[in-house]
């Protein structure tokens, strides 16, 4: 098979994250992303190196026997790049995700039988639709020189945007706000930022909504390059009134807590805060997780599936209880716990009542300030949150941990930081991961350095996508 070759094949299985292994009639295999086991697909080979091949999906010629009828799917499915597995029944999604994580961990440290750990059945999300509490929509056009669009990138395209006004993974409030925003700026003929010329004004729309409090935060992200024909103050005032009218007319089930305007002239196609003004209300809202209350700003990290986060954190708490099953309550009460990569301190605050002290370390300063504020909000006085890189901050903490919780970013733990963590020699630790490939790599190091994996569990926080969370309990071999 050569680069540029076009052919057909059957998807035999899918490796994490979305790497479908396609076999042709001649028995050749290649990776084609965004496919489902059992599909017959056509592809174009775009990589051929050392006998390994990768292809671009051209068309699904035959659906997999596992797939639902197209009528059961979101109307944007297959066009929007957001969801990969929406055509699969949810139980099939869970089975595939669990199998992928099982394989990665078995390849890294051995199977359950070989290494003696317990792999628990995957836990699904409490909601399979309308589960997200945060969305970042992008302004653009659906085709070159087309009308204004606001939504997600079209699958396989850097430029084209699909207005996802019937998206299934958010509730109706997100959809009403998206459509009202798109219609307003289209009518005003306000230009979006062109990614080639870097000219234009509209960049992103960030919407966050709390499940428990139903509070909504809306943030319009633009450049500072509004054409002279527009008065920015008048434009933003009119936009604010357009959004508040949705609430006044009873179209929203939630309540708008704040409307913000963020400026961002960065060349990168990411939501970046280079100054935020409050147009209406406040620049934060509140959410509740497992009885604790959290103040969330537009750019602070918080799990995007609130109800799923409760399942994930309860699973982590149950693993911690398992780790202390042979210890007395007094021994746990006297423990110092490290929550590394602590974000806004959600896990740290859940564990604080059971420990003498919790120390959270997080590199994002805004998240650390939010964690401190949230701890006060929840009446917790034994939490300390430190800003900085885990690799450096560990050298500055005088108190040694009795227990460690790891919840690193997608790329996992820096090798030098992992060595420092291992050197503490704590009897048990919890590793929470949003990327199984990074988890498998780090578990290989941990087990080589004297730790044993006791339990593994997957929690699906992202139905209809290929993402999955994992929780692992490790104990030190004696």
Secondary structure as the mmCIF struct_conf table of DSSP 4:
data_model
#
loop_
_struct_conf.conf_type_id
_struct_conf.id
_struct_conf.beg_label_comp_id
_struct_conf.beg_label_asym_id
_struct_conf.beg_label_seq_id
_struct_conf.end_label_comp_id
_struct_conf.end_label_asym_id
_struct_conf.end_label_seq_id
TURN_TY1_P TURN_TY1_P1 UNK A 3 UNK A 4
STRN STRN1 UNK A 6 UNK A 15
TURN_TY1_P TURN_TY1_P2 UNK A 16 UNK A 18
STRN STRN2 UNK A 19 UNK A 23
TURN_TY1_P TURN_TY1_P3 UNK A 25 UNK A 26
BEND BEND1 UNK A 27 UNK A 27
STRN STRN3 UNK A 29 UNK A 33
BEND BEND2 UNK A 34 UNK A 34
TURN_TY1_P TURN_TY1_P4 UNK A 37 UNK A 38
STRN STRN4 UNK A 40 UNK A 49
TURN_TY1_P TURN_TY1_P5 UNK A 50 UNK A 51
STRN STRN5 UNK A 52 UNK A 62
TURN_TY1_P TURN_TY1_P6 UNK A 65 UNK A 66
STRN STRN6 UNK A 67 UNK A 67
HELX_LH_PP_P HELX_LH_PP_P1 UNK A 68 UNK A 69
HELX_RH_3T_P HELX_RH_3T_P1 UNK A 70 UNK A 72
BEND BEND3 UNK A 73 UNK A 73
TURN_TY1_P TURN_TY1_P7 UNK A 75 UNK A 76
STRN STRN7 UNK A 77 UNK A 77
TURN_TY1_P TURN_TY1_P8 UNK A 78 UNK A 79
STRN STRN8 UNK A 80 UNK A 80
BEND BEND4 UNK A 81 UNK A 82
BEND BEND5 UNK A 84 UNK A 85
TURN_TY1_P TURN_TY1_P9 UNK A 86 UNK A 87
STRN STRN9 UNK A 88 UNK A 88
HELX_RH_AL_P HELX_RH_AL_P1 UNK A 90 UNK A 109
HELX_RH_AL_P HELX_RH_AL_P2 UNK A 112 UNK A 115
STRN STRN10 UNK A 118 UNK A 119
HELX_LH_PP_P HELX_LH_PP_P2 UNK A 120 UNK A 122
STRN STRN11 UNK A 123 UNK A 123
BEND BEND6 UNK A 126 UNK A 126
BEND BEND7 UNK A 128 UNK A 130
BEND BEND8 UNK A 133 UNK A 133
STRN STRN12 UNK A 134 UNK A 141
BEND BEND9 UNK A 142 UNK A 143
TURN_TY1_P TURN_TY1_P10 UNK A 144 UNK A 145
STRN STRN13 UNK A 148 UNK A 153
STRN STRN14 UNK A 154 UNK A 154
TURN_TY1_P TURN_TY1_P11 UNK A 155 UNK A 156
BEND BEND10 UNK A 158 UNK A 159
STRN STRN15 UNK A 161 UNK A 162
TURN_TY1_P TURN_TY1_P12 UNK A 165 UNK A 166
BEND BEND11 UNK A 168 UNK A 170
HELX_RH_AL_P HELX_RH_AL_P3 UNK A 172 UNK A 188
TURN_TY1_P TURN_TY1_P13 UNK A 189 UNK A 189
HELX_LH_PP_P HELX_LH_PP_P3 UNK A 190 UNK A 191
STRN STRN16 UNK A 192 UNK A 192
HELX_LH_PP_P HELX_LH_PP_P4 UNK A 193 UNK A 194
TURN_TY1_P TURN_TY1_P14 UNK A 195 UNK A 197
BEND BEND12 UNK A 201 UNK A 201
STRN STRN17 UNK A 202 UNK A 209
TURN_TY1_P TURN_TY1_P15 UNK A 211 UNK A 213
STRN STRN18 UNK A 215 UNK A 222
BEND BEND13 UNK A 224 UNK A 224
TURN_TY1_P TURN_TY1_P16 UNK A 228 UNK A 229
BEND BEND14 UNK A 230 UNK A 230
HELX_RH_AL_P HELX_RH_AL_P4 UNK A 232 UNK A 248
TURN_TY1_P TURN_TY1_P17 UNK A 249 UNK A 250
BEND BEND15 UNK A 253 UNK A 254
STRN STRN19 UNK A 255 UNK A 263
BEND BEND16 UNK A 267 UNK A 270
BEND BEND17 UNK A 274 UNK A 274
STRN STRN20 UNK A 276 UNK A 281
BEND BEND18 UNK A 283 UNK A 283
STRN STRN21 UNK A 284 UNK A 289
TURN_TY1_P TURN_TY1_P18 UNK A 290 UNK A 291
STRN STRN22 UNK A 292 UNK A 297
TURN_TY1_P TURN_TY1_P19 UNK A 298 UNK A 299
BEND BEND19 UNK A 300 UNK A 300
BEND BEND20 UNK A 304 UNK A 304
HELX_RH_AL_P HELX_RH_AL_P5 UNK A 306 UNK A 323
TURN_TY1_P TURN_TY1_P20 UNK A 324 UNK A 326
BEND BEND21 UNK A 327 UNK A 327
HELX_RH_AL_P HELX_RH_AL_P6 UNK A 329 UNK A 333
TURN_TY1_P TURN_TY1_P21 UNK A 334 UNK A 334
STRN STRN23 UNK A 336 UNK A 340
BEND BEND22 UNK A 341 UNK A 341
TURN_TY1_P TURN_TY1_P22 UNK A 343 UNK A 345
HELX_RH_AL_P HELX_RH_AL_P7 UNK A 346 UNK A 352
TURN_TY1_P TURN_TY1_P23 UNK A 353 UNK A 354
BEND BEND23 UNK A 355 UNK A 356
STRN STRN24 UNK A 357 UNK A 362
BEND BEND24 UNK A 363 UNK A 363
HELX_RH_AL_P HELX_RH_AL_P8 UNK A 365 UNK A 377
TURN_TY1_P TURN_TY1_P24 UNK A 378 UNK A 379
BEND BEND25 UNK A 382 UNK A 382
STRN STRN25 UNK A 383 UNK A 387
BEND BEND26 UNK A 388 UNK A 388
HELX_RH_AL_P HELX_RH_AL_P9 UNK A 390 UNK A 393
HELX_RH_3T_P HELX_RH_3T_P2 UNK A 394 UNK A 396
BEND BEND27 UNK A 399 UNK A 399
HELX_LH_PP_P HELX_LH_PP_P5 UNK A 400 UNK A 401
BEND BEND28 UNK A 402 UNK A 402
STRN STRN26 UNK A 403 UNK A 406
TURN_TY1_P TURN_TY1_P25 UNK A 410 UNK A 411
HELX_RH_AL_P HELX_RH_AL_P10 UNK A 415 UNK A 423
TURN_TY1_P TURN_TY1_P26 UNK A 424 UNK A 424
BEND BEND29 UNK A 427 UNK A 427
STRN STRN27 UNK A 428 UNK A 433
BEND BEND30 UNK A 434 UNK A 434
HELX_RH_AL_P HELX_RH_AL_P11 UNK A 436 UNK A 448
TURN_TY1_P TURN_TY1_P27 UNK A 449 UNK A 450
STRN STRN28 UNK A 451 UNK A 459
BEND BEND31 UNK A 462 UNK A 462
TURN_TY1_P TURN_TY1_P28 UNK A 463 UNK A 464
BEND BEND32 UNK A 465 UNK A 466
STRN STRN29 UNK A 469 UNK A 476
#
